[in-house]
Each structure stands twice: as C-alpha cells, then as structure tokens.
Amino acid sequence: MATLSGECLCGGVRYEYRGPLGAIVHCHCSRCRRWHGAAFRSRVVARRDAFRWTRGESLVARYESSPRTTKTFCRNCGSSLVSLYPERADLIGLPLGGVVGDVGPRPAFHIFVGSKAPWYEIHDGLPQHDELPPGDDVIHELLES
C-alpha cells in the first residue's frame, strides 16, 4: 500500500493517493513526449477510488487526448496531472513528476520504445518494449504491497 502526495508547479492543485500501485513505466510514445515536453513520461497506474484532490480541484482542466484517454492539467500553470480512462474508470494514470518525495518502487520497464525520441539513448538496463509488452495486463495490474 502506497501513500503519496503531489502537486502542480504553482501549488494550486494538490492530491493524495493511498492504495496499491501498478508497475512504474517510462512511456516513450509521441503523445507522452509532447504532453510532458521530455524524452519520456514516468507514470504508474493507480486505483481511482484511492485518489483524491486535496486542494484546487476547480483548477483541474481536462483534455481528451484520444478516445481512450483524458488528460488532466492545472488551468494556472499547465502542469500534467492524472490521466483518466473511460474504458477503465476504476484506474488512473499517475505521472510521477508531480509526486512529492519518494514513490518507493523503482521503474520496471520502458514502453513504446519503437517511437522514442531519436536523440535519446536508453542506458538504464531496464527491459524495453517497442509497444505494450505482451499481455499488457502488467501495465494495469495493481501490486499489493
């Protein structure tokens, strides 16, 4: 069981999470790279019912980035917040850049490496998958700890 808190860049939005986490992944798809302005996005799948906004929920804006994913962000500073999945309303994607402190578990693997930024080389020794790994349930499974 993890207990995490996080916030946006301006501090107007804050959140708390108390529950199990899925595997931490680094996603290299073009959408995540654009969304985060970086070579990849580090995120974890978490239970929606274990997540709550603790400050500034009225500042949370939404953007449907695809039919399967809605991104949330701070209206003031633009910080990336959680992703929502209409087909999996019980789960959220929690970006780790806004988490305050240590998440605990370490990243498990890289996904969508087949579309990674050509200027970025991966040297961390973690498994790499061109797309989602076989049996992509590992992305959505929550680990009880």
C-alpha positions as CSV (number, residue, x, y, z in Angstrom):
1,M,0.0,0.0,0.0
2,A,1.5,3.4,-1.1
3,T,0.7,6.7,0.4
4,L,1.7,9.5,-2.0
5,S,1.0,13.2,-2.3
6,G,1.7,15.5,-5.2
7,E,1.1,18.9,-6.6
8,C,1.3,21.1,-9.7
9,L,4.0,23.6,-10.4
10,C,2.1,26.6,-9.0
11,G,0.9,24.6,-5.9
12,G,-2.7,25.5,-6.7
13,V,-3.7,21.8,-7.2
14,R,-2.7,19.1,-4.7
15,Y,-3.7,15.5,-4.4
16,E,-3.2,12.4,-2.3
17,Y,-3.2,8.7,-3.1
18,R,-3.5,5.8,-0.6
19,G,-3.6,2.4,-2.3
20,P,-1.8,-0.2,-4.4
21,L,0.3,0.8,-7.4
22,G,0.9,-0.8,-10.7
23,A,4.3,-1.2,-12.4
24,I,6.2,2.1,-12.9
25,V,6.9,2.6,-16.6
26,H,8.6,5.1,-18.8
27,C,6.4,5.7,-21.8
28,H,8.2,7.0,-24.9
29,C,5.1,7.4,-27.2
30,S,4.8,10.6,-29.1
31,R,1.8,11.7,-27.1
32,C,3.5,11.3,-23.7
33,R,6.6,13.1,-25.1
34,R,4.5,16.1,-26.2
35,W,2.4,16.1,-23.0
36,H,5.5,16.2,-20.8
37,G,7.9,18.1,-23.0
38,A,10.5,15.4,-22.3
39,A,12.0,12.2,-23.8
40,F,9.5,10.1,-21.9
41,R,6.8,10.1,-19.2
42,S,7.3,8.2,-16.0
43,R,3.9,7.0,-14.6
44,V,2.1,4.4,-12.7
45,V,-1.4,3.0,-12.8
46,A,-3.3,3.6,-9.6
47,R,-6.9,3.0,-8.3
48,R,-9.2,5.9,-8.9
49,D,-11.1,5.3,-5.7
50,A,-7.8,5.7,-3.7
51,F,-7.1,9.1,-5.3
52,R,-8.4,12.4,-4.1
53,W,-7.8,16.1,-4.8
54,T,-6.9,17.9,-1.6
55,R,-6.7,21.4,-3.0
56,G,-7.7,23.3,-6.1
57,E,-10.0,20.7,-7.8
58,S,-11.7,23.7,-9.5
59,L,-8.4,24.4,-11.3
60,V,-8.3,21.0,-12.9
61,A,-8.9,21.1,-16.6
62,R,-9.5,18.1,-18.9
63,Y,-8.3,17.3,-22.5
64,E,-9.4,14.2,-24.4
65,S,-6.1,13.2,-26.0
66,S,-7.7,10.1,-27.5
67,P,-11.0,8.2,-27.3
68,R,-9.3,6.0,-24.6
69,T,-7.6,8.7,-22.5
70,T,-8.5,12.1,-20.9
71,K,-5.6,14.1,-19.6
72,T,-6.0,16.5,-16.7
73,F,-3.9,19.6,-16.0
74,C,-3.7,22.7,-13.9
75,R,-5.5,25.7,-15.5
76,N,-3.0,28.1,-13.9
77,C,0.4,26.5,-14.7
78,G,-0.4,23.8,-17.2
79,S,1.2,21.0,-15.1
80,S,0.3,17.5,-16.1
81,L,-1.9,15.8,-13.5
82,V,-3.7,12.4,-13.8
83,S,-4.9,10.6,-16.9
84,L,-8.4,9.1,-16.9
85,Y,-9.5,6.1,-18.9
86,P,-13.2,5.9,-19.9
87,E,-12.9,2.2,-20.6
88,R,-11.2,1.6,-17.2
89,A,-13.0,4.1,-14.9
90,D,-11.6,2.3,-11.9
91,L,-8.0,3.3,-12.8
92,I,-6.0,6.4,-13.3
93,G,-2.5,7.1,-14.8
94,L,-0.5,9.0,-12.2
95,P,2.5,10.9,-13.6
96,L,5.4,10.7,-11.1
97,G,6.9,14.1,-11.9
98,G,4.5,15.8,-9.6
99,V,4.8,13.4,-6.7
100,V,6.4,14.9,-3.6
101,G,9.1,12.6,-2.1
102,D,10.0,9.0,-3.0
103,V,7.4,6.8,-4.6
104,G,9.1,3.7,-3.3
105,P,9.2,1.1,-6.1
106,R,11.5,1.7,-8.9
107,P,10.7,1.7,-12.7
108,A,10.1,-1.7,-14.2
109,F,10.5,-1.1,-17.9
110,H,10.2,1.2,-20.9
111,I,7.2,1.1,-23.3
112,F,6.7,2.4,-26.9
113,V,10.4,2.5,-27.4
114,G,9.7,1.9,-31.1
115,S,8.6,5.6,-31.3
116,K,11.1,7.1,-28.8
117,A,12.8,10.4,-29.5
118,P,15.7,9.6,-31.9
119,W,18.0,11.9,-29.9
120,Y,17.5,10.0,-26.6
121,E,19.5,6.8,-25.8
122,I,18.3,4.5,-23.1
123,H,21.2,3.2,-20.9
124,D,19.5,2.1,-17.6
125,G,19.3,-1.6,-18.3
126,L,15.5,-1.9,-17.9
127,P,13.6,-4.1,-20.3
128,Q,12.4,-2.2,-23.4
129,H,9.3,-2.8,-25.4
130,D,8.6,-1.3,-28.8
131,E,4.9,-1.2,-27.9
132,L,3.0,-2.5,-24.9
133,P,4.6,-5.7,-23.6
134,P,2.8,-9.0,-24.3
135,G,-0.1,-9.4,-22.0
136,D,-0.4,-5.7,-21.4
137,D,-2.2,-6.5,-18.1
138,V,1.1,-5.9,-16.4
139,I,0.6,-2.2,-17.1
140,H,-2.9,-2.3,-15.5
141,E,-2.3,-4.8,-12.7
142,L,-2.1,-3.2,-9.3
143,L,0.5,-4.5,-7.0
144,E,-0.5,-5.1,-3.4
145,S,2.4,-4.1,-1.1
